[in-house]
Amino acid sequence: MESFCKIYLTQNKISSYFAILLFLLMTPVTKATSKSDSVYNKLKINFKTRSHEIFINSCTTAINLDALSKPNEGKVRYMMAQSYNNKGDLINCVQNLFLASDIFVALNDKEKLALTYNFLGEVYRQGGEYIAAIDYFKESLSYFAIYDNYDNMAMVNYNLGLTYYDLEDYESAKTYFYDALENNQRVSNIDRSARIYNLLGAIHFQLQDYEVARSYYHLSMEIYANDEIPVERYGIAYSNLAEIHLSLGNFDKAISVAEKALSYKEKPNGNPESYDIPDALITLAKAYSQSGNIEKGMKLLENGILEKNPSGFHENYFNAISLYFALSENSSRSNTANSIKISNILVEQTKLLQQQNKVLNNAKSQYLIRLADSKYKYTTAVSGIQADKKINYWTYIIVLSLILIAVGVHFYRRKKRKEKLKKSLSDLLN
């Protein structure tokens, strides 16, 4: 009995030592993880409450000090990309998305990788690189489909519908919008459903099926009446209805509906440094000018453009400036102090657009290199042919050469348009 007790006590002592040793070994890891999570949570709060510069500086400092674990660094890189995108800085947005994707690939975190690919698709779509955007969206969708993640499947289908809409492939756009609605019914995201109905209306507007378009817009407005959706969303539907009246030549009605749309005006997001001109403002300016009141249309555009000069490139802002100078050809406001200010803004916006196109084309090259270095099911957006293959060296050279030719043609056309615009500006200012 005494021997048994000694053995038991000895074993119990060894177990205690082992437990203490294990605790001491694990403590630094636990502390490091806890510290990383604490830093990440503070950065998440900064993302929602602080300015772009403060948030980006905080993230950069945390990354440089190795204060974040790899999973948290990937999530922070993703938030940084969101912040840059809100500001209109697609260059840094793309760079951080690639860095985030590298981390998620290394961690084999397919869900985060799928979200990153979807975001990259959105950025490429913004930049007009629709084929690359479709590739990223389809790759993202393939991950979400594995896990039956209906909410994210609806989101990606919605983005694919948007991209095909931009390509004016309206049948494909409708197919993906219907798929998005089907997946959306499983998660009851009524806001997304309303936006899809709005876009289905926009498709029929482009096809000049105005009554069908109107019915879809009204359907979206019925959904917007739900208390869960911000009342500002009405502005989108009213703006679209104003476009129908404008196309039908009902200028007075277009003006009243567009003015109503502007009463629901909102910034695209909570970041005050992000600014784009509402569609309704451009529609209202067109309605004024087409009804014979060019001066009023130009004044409206002038106020909207000078309200805030964004630090990044925004599409509607650029479109409003283009419309302003198109109207100025028949106006006395063509050589005022404000028109000169807007001319300077146009130069800056053009530079930002050129930089944006440059980084997207460079990023597309990186994307092809990644394809060449990896083996996975790749669905080409051009032909829809699926194949499990690894792109060989010569295939990559051929594809890259074709892209360079396409880019060359793209910039040649842009150069010609820019020269024409410069000439018109020069004539205007002289």
N, C-alpha and C positions, 0 to 999 in steps of 0.2 A: 504493500500500500504506500509506504514511504517513497519507494522507487518510482511508483506511478505519479505521485504528487510532484516529485522533482522534475520528471520528464514533462509533466503538464505545465509546470511553472516556467521551465526553460523554453518550451514551445510558445507559451503565451508571451514571454518576454521578447522572443525573436519576432513574433507577429507584430508586437507593439513597435519594435524598432523599425520593422519594415514599413509599417503604416506611417510612422513619423518621417522616415526617409522619403517615402512616396509623396507625402504632403509638402515637404521642403522642395522636392524636385518640381512639383506642379505649381507651387506658389508663384514663381516668376512668370510662368506662362499665363496663369490666371490674372495676375496683376497687369501684364502687358495687354491681354485681351480686354480686360476691363477698361484700361486707359484708352485703348483704341476705340472701343465702343463709346466711351464718354466724349472723345474728340469728335467722332462721327455724328453723334446726337447733337452736339453744339453746332456743327456745320450745317446740319439739317435745319436747325432753327434759323441760322443766319441766312440760309437760302430763301426762306420765306419772309424774313423781316428786314434784312440789311440790303444796302445798295449793291449793284453788280461788282463794283471795284472792291468793296470791303469783303464781300463773299469770296471772290476769286483770290484775293491776297491771302485770306485766311486759309483757303484750301491749299494754295501753293506752299505756304509756310508749313502746314501740317505734313504735306507730302515730302518736302525737302528735309524735314526733321525726322522722317521715318516714324511719325506718330500714329500711323494707320496700318492695320493689318492689310494684307492683299485683298481680301474680300471687301473690306471697307474702302480701300483705295479705288477699287473698281466702281463702287457705287458713288464715290465722291467725284470721280472723273465723269461719270454719267451726269451728275448734277451740274458740274462745271459746263458740260456741253449744253445743257438746257439753258443755263444762264447766258452763255455766249449766243445761243440761238435766239433767245428773247431780245438780245441787244442787236441782232442782225449781223453778228460777227461769225459768218459761216466758216472762216478759216480756222479759228481756234476751236470752234464747235466740232468740226470733222477730226481735227488732230486728237482731241480728247476722247472722241468716240472710238477711234482706232486703238488708242491706249487702253481704254476700258475693255474693248473686245479682246485684246491680247490677254488681259488678266482673266477674263471669264473663260477663254479657251483653255488657259493653263489650269484653271480650277475645275474645268469640265462643268461649269454652271450653265446649263443649256437654257434655263429660263431667262437669266440675265442676258445671256448672249442673244437670245431671240428678241428681247426688248431693245438691245443695242442695234441689232440689224434693222429692226423696224424704224428706229430713230434715224439711222443712216439713210434708209429709204426715204424718209420724210425730207431730210436735208437735200438729197439728190433731186427729189421732185421739186423742191423750192428753187433749185438752181437750174431746172430745165433738163436735167440728165435723166430722162424718164426710163430708158432701158436699164440703166444701173439701178435705179430706184425699184423697178419691178423685180429685178433679181434679188435684191435685199428683202423685199416684202415677202416674196415666195419662200425664200430660205427661212425667214422668221416664221411664216405660217406653218411650214413643215414641222418645226419644233413644237409649236403650240398645239398642233393637231394630235401629236403623240399623247399629250396629257389631257386631251379634251378640255382645254382651257378656253371656254366659249367666249368669255369676255374679251380676251386678247385676240382670239380668232376674229371676232366681230370688228375689233379695232383695225387689224391688218387688212381684212377684206374691204373695210371702208377706205383705207388708204390706197389699196389697189384700184378701187372704183374711182377715186379722185385722180389717180395717175392716168388711167385710161380715158377719163373725161378730158384731162389736159391734152391727151394725144388725139382727141376728137374721135376716139373709137367708142361710140356711145353704146353699142350693143354689149361689148365686154364690160364697160362701166356699169351698165344696168345689172349684168350677171353678178358682179361682185357686190353691188349694193344690195341685191336681193339676198345673197349669201350672208351679208352682214346683218340684215334684218332678221334672218332665220336664226342666226347665232345669238343675236341681241335679245330675242324673245326669251331665251333661256336665262338671261341675267337681268332682264327688265331695266335696261339702261335707256330711259325714255328720252333723255337729252340727245343721245346718239341717234335714236330712231327719228327724232324731229329733224336733225341735220341731214339724215339720209333722204327723207321725204323732200327736203328743200333741194337737195342735189338732183333727185329724180325730176323735180320740177324744172331745174336748170337745164337738164338734158332735153326735155320736151320744149323748153324755150328756144334752145339752139336749133331744134328741128322745126321750129315755128308752129308747134302744136300748142298754141297759147292757152286754150281752154283746159287742156290736160295739165299744162304747167301750173295754171292758176289753182286747179283743184289740189295739186300736190302742195302748193304753198299754203293754201288754207288748211289742209290736213296738218301740216307742221305747226301752224298757228294754234290749232286746237290742242296739240300736245303742249305747246308753250304756255297755254293757260294753266297748266298744272303748277301747283305751288312749289314743287321741288326744283323748278327750272327758273333761273334768274329772268326777271321781266325784260331785261335788256335784249334778250334773244329775239324779241319781237322785231327789233330793228332789221335783222337779217331778212325775215320774210317780207316785211314792208318794202325793203330796198328792192327785192326781187320783183314784187308786184309793180313797183314804180318802173322797172325796166320793161315790163310788158306794156304798160300804158305808153311809155316812150316809143317803143317799137311800133305801136299802133297809131302813133301820131296824136295821142290824147295828152297834149303837153300840160294843160292845166291840172289834169288828174295826176299826171306823173309828178308834177311839182308838189302838189298837196300830200301825196303818199310818201314821196322822198323826204319831205320836211317832217312828216310823222316818224319816218324811220330814224332820222337824225335825232329826234327827241329821246330815242332809246340809246343814243351813242354811248359806247364804252371803249376803253382801251383794250387791246388784244389780251393783256394779262396784267397782273398787279404791279409789275416792275415799271416804275415811272420813266425809266430810260428807254423802254420799248414803245414805239409809236408807229402806227400806220394809219393812213387816212381811210375812213369808212367808205365802203362801196357807195352808200347812199349819197355822200357828198359829191362824188364824181357824177353819179346819175342826175342829181339835182342841177349841177353845173351844166351838163349836157341839155337838160330840159329847158333851162333858162336860155341858153344860146340858140337852141333850135326853135324856140318860140319868139326869137328876135331880140332877146335881152342879153346880148353878149357881155356887156359891161358888168351886169349883175353876176353872171356866171363866173367871169374872171375874178371879180372881187371875192366871191365865195371861195374859189380855189386859192387865191392869194392868202386869205386869212387862214385857211386850213394848212397850207404849206408852211407859212411863217409862224404858226402857232408853236411849233417845236421842231427844231432841226435835229433829226435822229443821228446818232453816232454810227449806225449801221445801215445797210441797204434794206429797203422795204419796197415791195412791188407796187402797192397802190400809191405810195408817196411818189415813186418814179412816174407812174401813169398819170398822176395829177399834174405833175410838172410838164409832161409831154402835152397833155390837153391844154394846159395854160398857154403854152407857146403856140399851139395850133390855133387857139382862139385869138391870140394877140395879133395875128396877121390882119385881122379886120377890126382892130380896136385901137383907141388912143392911149391905152395903158401900156403900150409896148416899150416905152423907154423911160419908165419911172424909176425912182430909187428902189422900190420893192421889186420891180422886174429884174433889176441888176442883181439884187440879193438872190433872187430865185435862180438867175443864170449861174451864179457862183455855186449854189447848192446843187444844181444840175451837174456841174463839172465834178463835184465831190461824189455825187451819187454814181456817176458814170465810172469814176475810178474804182469805187467800191464794187460795182458790178463786174468790172474787168478782173479785179483781184479775186472775187468770188468764183468766177468762171475758171480762173487759172488754178485755184486750189482744188476745185471739184474735178477738173481734168487730171490733175496730179494725183488726187485721191483715187480716181478711177484706175490709174496705172498701178497704184499700190494694191487695189482690189484684185486686179488681174494677176499680179505677182502672187498674191495669197492663194488664188485659185490654182495657179501653176504648182504651188508648193503643198497643196492639200488634196486629198482624195475623198470626195463625197458626192452625193447625188446632186447634180447641177442642172437646173431647168433653165434653158436659154430662153430669154424673153422674146426673141425674134421668131423662132420656129416652134417653140413649145415642145421640142424633142427632148426626152429624158434619157440620160445615159450616165452610167457609173464609169467615169474615166478620169485619168490624170492627164491634164493638158501638157503636151510635150513642148520642148523648146521651140521648135519651128512653128507650132500652132500659136504660141504666145507671141512670137515675132510678127506673124501675119496679122493677128488680131490687133496688136499694138500699132502696127503700121496703118491699118485701116482706121483706127481711132485717131491717129495723128493726122491723117488726110481729112477726116471729118472735122476735127478741131480746126485745121487750117482753113477749110471752107467756111466754117462757122465764124472765125475771127475776121476773115476777109469780108464777109457780108456785113459783120458788125462794124468793121472799119469804114466801109462805104456808107452805112447809115450814119455813123458818127461824123464823117466828112460832110454829109448833106446837112446834118443838124448844126454843125459848126458854121456852115455857110449861111444857113437861115438865121442863126444867132448873130453872126457878123452883120448880115443885112439889117437885122432888127436893131442892133445897137448903133449902126451907122445911119 
